[in-house]
Amino acid sequence: MMGSFVRYTLVGVVGTGAHYLVLLALVERGDVTPVLATTLGFATGAVVNYFLNCRFTFQSDRPHREALPRFFTVAAVGMVVNAGIVALGVNVLRFPYMIPQVCATGTVVFGTFCVNRIWTFSRRES
């Protein structure tokens, strides 16, 4: 399990990089609210993460027609949690948006790893 988590973290760095690039570009250059920008960034990172996690992290034999909807179900829950934390941090606590974003990322990573490992990319039963 530790090897999978290390690979998941490495893949997550790539996906989080895509997420944060979209977030920063939209907020700093596009006049988009942090909550909307992080949601769009999260979706971008999720697409990157799916393909890398499927083959590299979990070496899944589950067909895309099964794994893809599972992954994006997990990602949708993660996206809602992420947006909620950012909204709370920005709109209620009045923090600069990157502070709650980093907290949100840390919160979502472990939960999505566990669910993706156990459910999304689990080995198919013969």
N, C-alpha and C positions, 0 to 999 in steps of 0.2 A: 504493500500500500504506500510506503514511503516513496518508492521510486515513481509511482504514478503521481503522487502529490508534487514531487519535484518537477516532473515533466509538465504537469498541469500549471504549476507556477511559471515555468519558462514560457509556455504557450500564453498564459495570462498576461505576461509582460508585453508580448506582441499585441494581443487583443486590447489590453489597457492602453497601450501606446496609440492605437488607432482611435479608441474611445476618447482619450484625452486630446488628441489632435483635433478631432471634430468639435469637441466641447470648447476648446480654446479658440479655435477659428470662428465658431459661430458667436461666442460671447464677445470676444475682443474685436472682431472685424464685421460681424454680421448683425449686431444689435438684436440678438436672440436671448431670451431669458435663460438663466442657468439651468432651470428645471427642464425646459424643452431641449436645450442643447445637450444636456447629459443623457436625456432619453434617446436622442438621435445618435449620439456618440456610443451609447451602450449597444444599440442595435447594430451599428457598424462593427464594433468589437465582437459581438456575438457571431456574426457571419464569419469573421476571421477565425474565431475560436472553434467553431463547429468543425471545420475541415481539419485543423491542426489536432484537435483533441481526438477526433474519430480515429485517425491513423497513428499519430505520434504518441499521444498520451495513453490511450487505452487499447490500442491495436484491436479495435472492435471488429467483430465479424458480423455485427448486426447490419442488415441492409439499410440504406439511406431512407427508404420508405417507412421504416420503423424508427430509426434513431433520430432522424431530422425533426419530426413532430415532437418527440419526447424532449429533445434538446431545446427546441424553441419554447416549449411549455415551461421548462425550468428557467430559461433565459427571461421569459416574460415575467415570471415571479421575481426574479432577481432585478429586473428593470424597474418594477414597481417599488421594491424595497429601496433600490438605489435612488430613484426619483423622490421617494418619501423622505429619505434622510437628507438629501440635498435641499428639498423644499423646507424642511424643518430648520436646517442650519442657516439657510439664506433668508427665508421669509419670516421666521419666528425669532431665531437667535441672532440674526443679523451678522453672521460671519461672512467673510469673503468666501466666494463659492468654492474655491479649491480645498478649503479646510473640511467642510462636510463631504466633499467629493472623495477625498482620500479616506475618510472614515467609512463612507459607503462602500468603497472598493474593498476595504479590509473586511467589512461585515459580510459582503456577498460572496467572497471567494470561497471560504470554507464550506458554506452551505451548498453552493452549487457544485463544488467538487464532490461532496458526499452523494448528492442525489444523482449526478451524472455518472459516477462510478457504479452505484448500486442499481440504477434503473435505466438510464439512457443508453449507456454503452456496455451493459452487462453482457456476458457471453450468452448466446442463444442456447436454449435447451434443445437437445436433439429429439 
